[in-house]
Amino acid sequence: MRTTARLVLIAALAFFAAAVLPSAAQALPGTYVTTYADAPGRPRPCLNDTPTCRPVGIVKRGSHLIYCQTMGATVVLGGYVSNWWVMTDLGTGRVFIPALYVDNWDLVSMSLPYC
């Protein structure tokens, strides 16, 4: 009888762990990436100079946590063209920067969720 109770307990724990772990993993922040240059952080993935799109700060070159990717305004940078943007944190709030600033963007984009 005790063996059966243990097996039921183990099965229940395994079931609940499987149900809880995916949501716990989703709660973890995004992916660390390296940006190769300073990038203007904008409240939306846009380029115009309206009050809702003006840069709110500079994301400095270096290692940053990015949370998600989205399509936005097309950016031309050093002969490259892309309309992908990523969300990161400026310390004063989350902002979007063009994905062209992210090293190894082709690899990073495959594992990053959409905003």
N, C-alpha and C positions, 0 to 999 in steps of 0.2 A: 504494500500500500504506500509506503513512504517513497519507494522508487517511482511509482506512478505520479505521485504528487510532485516530486522533483522534476520529472519530465514535463509535466504540465507547466510548472513554473518556468523552466528553461524555454519552452516553446513560447510562452506568453512574453517573456523578456525579449526573446529574439524578434517576435512580431512587433512589439512596441518600439524596440530599438530601430527596426527598419522603417517604422512610420515616423519616428522623430528625427533620425539622422539626416534625411534629405533636407528638411526645413532648417535644421541647425547649420548645415553646410551652406544653404542659400543665404543665411544671415551673415556669413563671413563676407568681408569687403572684397572688392574686385581683384585686379591683377596689378602687380608692380611692373612698371615699364620705365624705360629711359627715354627722355626727350633730348634731342641733340642740340636744341637751341631754345632760347626764351620764346614763349608763345603768349599772345594776348588771350586772357580768359574772358569769355563772353557768357552772359546769362542764357543765351540760346545759340544754336548752331547757325549763326547768320553773320553777314559781313557789313551791313549798312551801318550808318552812324546815327541811327535813331536812338532815343532814350532807352528803348527796350533792348538794344543790341550793342550799345557802346561797351568796349572792354571795361571790366570792373577790376582788373589787376593783371599782373604778369605771372604766368607759370614759369618759373625759372628752369633753366636747363638742368637735367639731373634725373634722379629716380622719383617716380610719382605713382601713387595708387590710382588706377582708373577703374571706374565702376561699370560703364556700359558704352555702347557705340550706337550712333544714329546717323541718318542721312541729313544733310543740311545744305547750306550754300556751297557752291563749287569754289575750291581754293586752288590757285596756281602758285607753286613754290619751287623755285630752282628747276624749272622744266617739267615738274611732276604736276599732275592734276588729280584731284580727288574731291568727292563730296561727302566723305566720311568724317565724322567728328567723334570725340570721346569726352566723357564726363569725368572730371577729377575734382579735387578739393583744393581750394586756394587758402584754406585756413579761416577765411571769413565766410565761406559758403561754397557750394558746388558750382563749377563753371564748365563750359565746353571749350575745347581747343581742337583745331584741325588735326586729324589723324596723321597728316603728313609729318608732323613733328615727332611722332613716335618711331623709335628705332624698331626694326623688324615688324612693321605693321602687318605684313602679310601673315606672319605666324600668329601674332597676338589676336588678330581679328577673328580667327577661327574658334577661339575659346572664350571670347568676350560676349556676354549677353547683350541684347538690344535694349535700349532705353524705352 
